[in-house]
Amino acid sequence: MSKAKSSGPRPGKRALILKAARELFLEAGLEATSMDQITAAAGISKATLYNHFENKDALFAEVMAEKYEALAEELGELDEGVPPEEALADFGRRLITLVTSPEHIHMVRVIVGATGSNPAISEAYFRHGKAAAFRALGTYLERRVADGTFVIDDVYLAGMQFLGAIKEPLLWPRVFGGNPRGEVDDVVRRAVRMAVKDWTTR
């Protein structure tokens, strides 16, 4: 009796493709990496590659999605059992530790380098990267609004402003080869103080 044919791509091949693509993108950037290089590094045929991904942009978007889903999982939820100031500060410190890792900074540089000629990459970054950092924070803020702790008209805007107050001085200077503007604890403390003051003003 003959074996039934597989109804779709083998999961193992997809993982090989993503691993090879991630390493090549980090090493050479998006534009300088070809689909031929990815097939060679993954040890697969070009037909197999295109069976999984329509084009290089789709593959890079999936690499980003995988990276930021892992970041969101590692970042975790905000602690509901402590005062909001403490929960937000702990979240801010954990976030900046993750996003200032050498691999993440390198990934952001690749993304920045690709967005000028490919707006779709920028859209994918906002869809995957920004959403990953905001997800847990947004849920937490919505709960604090619901229980009356905070008064926030626009949770998304408030959350992004809080994240920006932390990442702007600590992440982005590193991305462009500079030094962070301030110490982590001080920057996070200031961001929390400004945010909580705004969110508790009646």
C-alpha positions as CSV (number, residue, x, y, z in Angstrom):
1,M,0.0,0.0,0.0
2,S,1.4,3.4,-1.0
3,K,1.8,6.1,1.6
4,A,-0.6,9.0,1.6
5,K,0.9,12.2,0.2
6,S,1.4,15.1,2.6
7,S,-1.4,17.7,2.5
8,G,1.0,20.6,3.1
9,P,4.6,21.7,3.7
10,R,6.6,19.8,6.3
11,P,7.0,21.9,9.5
12,G,10.6,20.9,9.8
13,K,11.5,22.6,6.5
14,R,9.8,25.8,7.5
15,A,11.9,26.0,10.7
16,L,15.1,25.4,8.7
17,I,14.1,28.2,6.3
18,L,13.4,30.6,9.1
19,K,16.6,29.8,10.9
20,A,18.7,30.2,7.8
21,A,17.0,33.4,6.7
22,R,17.3,35.0,10.2
23,E,21.0,34.3,10.3
24,L,21.6,35.6,6.8
25,F,19.4,38.7,7.3
26,L,21.3,39.6,10.4
27,E,24.6,39.0,8.7
28,A,24.1,40.8,5.4
29,G,20.8,42.7,5.6
30,L,17.6,42.2,3.7
31,E,18.6,43.7,0.3
32,A,22.0,41.8,0.2
33,T,20.4,38.4,1.0
34,S,19.1,36.4,-1.9
35,M,16.6,33.6,-2.0
36,D,19.3,31.4,-3.6
37,Q,21.5,32.0,-0.5
38,I,18.7,31.1,1.8
39,T,18.0,27.8,0.0
40,A,21.6,26.9,0.1
41,A,21.9,27.7,3.8
42,A,18.8,25.8,4.6
43,G,19.7,22.8,2.5
44,I,16.5,22.9,0.5
45,S,15.3,23.4,-3.1
46,K,14.0,26.7,-4.3
47,A,10.7,25.0,-5.0
48,T,10.5,24.1,-1.3
49,L,11.3,27.6,-0.3
50,Y,8.6,29.1,-2.5
51,N,6.1,26.5,-1.3
52,H,6.4,28.1,2.1
53,F,7.0,31.8,1.3
54,E,5.8,33.7,-1.7
55,N,8.8,36.1,-1.8
56,K,11.6,37.5,0.3
57,D,9.5,40.2,1.9
58,A,7.0,37.6,3.2
59,L,9.9,35.5,4.6
60,F,11.4,38.5,6.3
61,A,8.0,39.5,7.8
62,E,7.7,35.9,9.2
63,V,11.2,36.2,10.6
64,M,10.2,39.4,12.4
65,A,6.9,37.9,13.6
66,E,8.8,34.9,15.1
67,K,11.3,37.1,16.7
68,Y,8.8,39.5,18.3
69,E,6.5,36.7,19.4
70,A,9.4,35.2,21.3
71,L,10.2,38.6,22.7
72,A,6.5,39.1,23.9
73,E,6.5,35.7,25.5
74,E,9.8,36.4,27.3
75,L,8.6,39.8,28.3
76,G,5.5,38.3,30.0
77,E,2.6,40.1,31.7
78,L,2.6,43.0,34.1
79,D,2.2,42.0,37.8
80,E,-1.4,42.5,38.9
81,G,-0.5,42.0,42.6
82,V,1.7,45.1,43.1
83,P,1.0,48.8,42.9
84,P,0.8,50.1,39.3
85,E,4.0,52.2,39.7
86,E,5.9,49.0,40.6
87,A,4.3,46.9,37.9
88,L,5.1,49.5,35.2
89,A,8.6,50.0,36.4
90,D,9.4,46.3,36.4
91,F,7.8,46.0,32.9
92,G,9.9,48.9,31.7
93,R,13.2,47.4,33.0
94,R,12.4,44.0,31.5
95,L,11.5,45.5,28.2
96,I,14.6,47.6,27.8
97,T,16.8,44.6,28.8
98,L,15.3,42.6,25.9
99,V,15.2,45.3,23.2
100,T,18.8,46.4,23.9
101,S,20.3,42.9,23.4
102,P,22.9,42.9,20.6
103,E,20.7,40.6,18.4
104,H,17.6,42.8,18.7
105,I,19.5,46.0,18.0
106,H,21.0,44.3,14.9
107,M,17.6,43.2,13.8
108,V,16.2,46.8,14.2
109,R,19.2,48.1,12.1
110,V,18.3,45.6,9.3
111,I,14.6,46.8,9.5
112,V,15.6,50.4,9.4
113,G,17.9,49.8,6.4
114,A,15.1,48.1,4.5
115,T,12.3,50.5,5.1
116,G,13.5,53.2,2.8
117,S,13.1,51.1,-0.3
118,N,10.3,48.9,1.0
119,P,7.4,50.4,2.9
120,A,5.9,46.9,3.4
121,I,8.7,46.1,5.8
122,S,7.9,49.2,7.9
123,E,4.2,48.0,8.0
124,A,5.3,44.5,9.1
125,Y,7.5,46.0,11.8
126,F,4.6,48.0,13.3
127,R,2.3,45.0,13.0
128,H,4.7,42.5,14.6
129,G,7.4,44.5,16.5
130,K,5.4,47.3,18.0
131,A,2.4,45.0,18.8
132,A,4.5,42.6,20.7
133,A,5.8,45.2,23.1
134,F,2.4,46.8,23.5
135,R,0.2,43.7,23.9
136,A,0.8,43.0,27.6
137,L,0.9,46.7,28.5
138,G,-2.3,47.5,26.7
139,T,-4.1,44.7,28.5
140,Y,-2.9,45.9,31.8
141,L,-3.9,49.5,31.1
142,E,-7.4,48.5,30.0
143,R,-7.8,46.6,33.3
144,R,-6.7,49.6,35.3
145,V,-9.1,51.8,33.4
146,A,-11.9,49.3,34.1
147,D,-11.2,49.2,37.8
148,G,-10.9,53.0,38.1
149,T,-7.2,53.2,38.9
150,F,-6.4,55.1,35.7
151,V,-8.3,57.5,33.5
152,I,-7.1,57.0,29.9
153,D,-9.0,58.1,26.8
154,D,-6.8,56.3,24.3
155,V,-5.0,53.3,25.7
156,Y,-3.0,52.7,22.6
157,L,-1.7,56.2,22.5
158,A,-1.0,56.2,26.2
159,G,0.9,52.9,26.1
160,M,3.0,54.0,23.1
161,Q,3.9,57.3,24.8
162,F,5.0,55.3,27.8
163,L,7.1,52.9,25.8
164,G,8.6,55.8,23.8
165,A,9.6,57.6,27.0
166,I,11.7,54.5,27.8
167,K,13.0,53.4,24.4
168,E,13.8,56.8,22.9
169,P,16.7,57.6,25.2
170,L,17.8,54.0,25.9
171,L,17.3,52.0,22.6
172,W,17.4,54.3,19.6
173,P,20.8,55.9,20.3
174,R,22.2,52.4,20.4
175,V,20.5,51.5,17.1
176,F,22.4,54.3,15.4
177,G,25.7,53.6,17.0
178,G,25.5,56.1,19.9
179,N,25.3,55.8,23.7
180,P,22.1,55.7,25.7
181,R,21.0,59.0,27.2
182,G,20.6,58.1,30.9
183,E,20.6,55.2,33.3
184,V,17.9,52.5,33.0
185,D,16.5,52.9,36.5
186,D,16.4,56.7,36.2
187,V,14.8,56.7,32.7
188,V,12.2,54.1,33.7
189,R,11.4,55.9,37.0
190,R,10.8,59.2,35.2
191,A,8.6,57.5,32.5
192,V,6.5,55.8,35.2
193,R,6.1,59.1,37.2
194,M,5.0,61.1,34.1
195,A,2.6,58.4,32.9
196,V,1.0,57.7,36.3
197,K,0.6,61.5,36.9
198,D,-1.1,61.9,33.6
199,W,-3.3,58.8,34.0
200,T,-4.5,59.7,37.5
201,T,-5.4,63.3,36.8
202,R,-9.1,63.7,37.1
